[in-house]
Amino acid sequence: MADKYVPAEDVADVFSMTVHAVRGWRRKGTIPDSLFIKVGGHYRYDLEGIVGHFRGVTTSEADKPSEDVVEVVDEALSEYVFGADEDF
């Protein structure tokens, strides 16, 4: 079974951004608390949950991102295949 939570580097790769920017999203609340955990001093992120969040797949209207964010996410993920680069 693939691990649900991934390091910040994986999130940064998917969104074509820096790890520093991912950490900034976490600190500012752009990534909701329910989409990351802290394990042994390191944060791990629910990548599929973050993608869903930015695409507007949430349970609350207050949690939905702006249309600009949704457009950027859709562009960044247009060719990404979840789990394609995992080693088992």
C-alpha atoms as a printed R data frame, in Angstrom:
   type eleno elety resid chain resno       x      y       z
1  ATOM     1    CA   MET     A     1   0.000  0.000   0.000
2  ATOM     2    CA   ALA     A     2   1.336  3.418  -0.935
3  ATOM     3    CA   ASP     A     3   1.908  5.913   1.850
4  ATOM     4    CA   LYS     A     4  -0.792  8.600   1.897
5  ATOM     5    CA   TYR     A     5   1.543 11.276   3.253
6  ATOM     6    CA   VAL     A     6   4.547 12.559   1.301
7  ATOM     7    CA   PRO     A     7   7.389 14.992   2.100
8  ATOM     8    CA   ALA     A     8   7.257 18.669   1.104
9  ATOM     9    CA   GLU     A     9   9.623 17.949  -1.796
10 ATOM    10    CA   ASP     A    10   6.949 15.842  -3.505
11 ATOM    11    CA   VAL     A    11   4.347 18.583  -3.115
12 ATOM    12    CA   ALA     A    12   6.826 21.139  -4.466
13 ATOM    13    CA   ASP     A    13   7.558 18.943  -7.510
14 ATOM    14    CA   VAL     A    14   3.882 18.548  -8.383
15 ATOM    15    CA   PHE     A    15   3.171 22.270  -8.141
16 ATOM    16    CA   SER     A    16   6.502 23.359  -9.707
17 ATOM    17    CA   MET     A    17   7.458 25.411  -6.681
18 ATOM    18    CA   THR     A    18  10.077 25.416  -3.951
19 ATOM    19    CA   VAL     A    19   9.918 23.490  -0.697
20 ATOM    20    CA   HIS     A    20  10.112 26.857   1.061
21 ATOM    21    CA   ALA     A    21   6.871 27.916  -0.688
22 ATOM    22    CA   VAL     A    22   5.126 24.698   0.395
23 ATOM    23    CA   ARG     A    23   6.144 25.368   3.985
24 ATOM    24    CA   GLY     A    24   4.853 28.928   3.633
25 ATOM    25    CA   TRP     A    25   1.477 27.598   2.426
26 ATOM    26    CA   ARG     A    26   1.345 25.398   5.534
27 ATOM    27    CA   ARG     A    27   2.230 28.249   7.915
28 ATOM    28    CA   LYS     A    28  -0.236 30.665   6.298
29 ATOM    29    CA   GLY     A    29  -3.062 28.128   6.326
30 ATOM    30    CA   THR     A    30  -3.294 27.808   2.550
31 ATOM    31    CA   ILE     A    31  -2.923 24.082   3.122
32 ATOM    32    CA   PRO     A    32  -5.577 23.146   5.716
33 ATOM    33    CA   ASP     A    33  -4.448 21.496   8.956
34 ATOM    34    CA   SER     A    34  -6.282 18.314   7.997
35 ATOM    35    CA   LEU     A    35  -3.983 17.803   4.990
36 ATOM    36    CA   PHE     A    36  -0.658 17.476   6.780
37 ATOM    37    CA   ILE     A    37   0.794 15.738   9.816
38 ATOM    38    CA   LYS     A    38   4.012 16.086  11.789
39 ATOM    39    CA   VAL     A    39   6.001 12.883  12.197
40 ATOM    40    CA   GLY     A    40   9.259 12.862  14.114
41 ATOM    41    CA   GLY     A    41   9.842 16.548  13.603
42 ATOM    42    CA   HIS     A    42   9.059 16.422   9.875
43 ATOM    43    CA   TYR     A    43   5.868 17.427   8.112
44 ATOM    44    CA   ARG     A    44   4.190 15.040   5.698
45 ATOM    45    CA   TYR     A    45   1.463 16.124   3.304
46 ATOM    46    CA   ASP     A    46  -1.637 14.449   1.880
47 ATOM    47    CA   LEU     A    47  -0.819 15.234  -1.746
48 ATOM    48    CA   GLU     A    48  -4.073 13.963  -3.214
49 ATOM    49    CA   GLY     A    49  -6.007 15.854  -0.535
50 ATOM    50    CA   ILE     A    50  -4.130 19.063  -1.340
51 ATOM    51    CA   VAL     A    51  -4.853 18.660  -5.044
52 ATOM    52    CA   GLY     A    52  -8.524 18.066  -4.243
53 ATOM    53    CA   HIS     A    53  -8.568 21.097  -1.977
54 ATOM    54    CA   PHE     A    54  -7.195 23.374  -4.684
55 ATOM    55    CA   ARG     A    55  -9.559 21.936  -7.268
56 ATOM    56    CA   GLY     A    56 -12.463 22.776  -4.981
57 ATOM    57    CA   VAL     A    57 -13.330 19.250  -3.876
58 ATOM    58    CA   THR     A    58 -14.112 20.151  -0.258
59 ATOM    59    CA   THR     A    59 -17.014 19.776   2.087
60 ATOM    60    CA   SER     A    60 -17.264 23.439   3.003
61 ATOM    61    CA   GLU     A    61 -17.593 26.516   0.832
62 ATOM    62    CA   ALA     A    62 -15.247 28.333   3.249
63 ATOM    63    CA   ASP     A    63 -12.491 25.828   2.442
64 ATOM    64    CA   LYS     A    64 -12.627 26.386  -1.324
65 ATOM    65    CA   PRO     A    65  -9.632 28.133  -2.920
66 ATOM    66    CA   SER     A    66  -9.854 31.026  -5.348
67 ATOM    67    CA   GLU     A    67 -10.387 30.368  -9.056
68 ATOM    68    CA   ASP     A    68  -6.818 31.545  -9.776
69 ATOM    69    CA   VAL     A    69  -5.395 28.818  -7.531
70 ATOM    70    CA   VAL     A    70  -7.623 26.170  -9.126
71 ATOM    71    CA   GLU     A    71  -6.403 27.167 -12.600
72 ATOM    72    CA   VAL     A    72  -2.725 26.951 -11.578
73 ATOM    73    CA   VAL     A    73  -3.280 23.541  -9.969
74 ATOM    74    CA   ASP     A    74  -5.082 22.195 -13.023
75 ATOM    75    CA   GLU     A    75  -2.185 23.297 -15.239
76 ATOM    76    CA   ALA     A    76   0.456 21.814 -12.925
77 ATOM    77    CA   LEU     A    77  -1.323 18.475 -12.665
78 ATOM    78    CA   SER     A    78  -2.427 18.031 -16.258
79 ATOM    79    CA   GLU     A    79   0.278 15.428 -16.912
80 ATOM    80    CA   TYR     A    80   1.085 14.178 -13.389
81 ATOM    81    CA   VAL     A    81   0.270 10.539 -12.600
82 ATOM    82    CA   PHE     A    82  -0.043  9.735  -8.906
83 ATOM    83    CA   GLY     A    83   2.154  6.859  -7.815
84 ATOM    84    CA   ALA     A    84   3.919  6.458 -11.160
85 ATOM    85    CA   ASP     A    85   7.370  7.050  -9.686
86 ATOM    86    CA   GLU     A    86   7.015  4.942  -6.555
87 ATOM    87    CA   ASP     A    87   9.340  2.008  -5.916
88 ATOM    88    CA   PHE     A    88   7.879 -1.053  -4.286
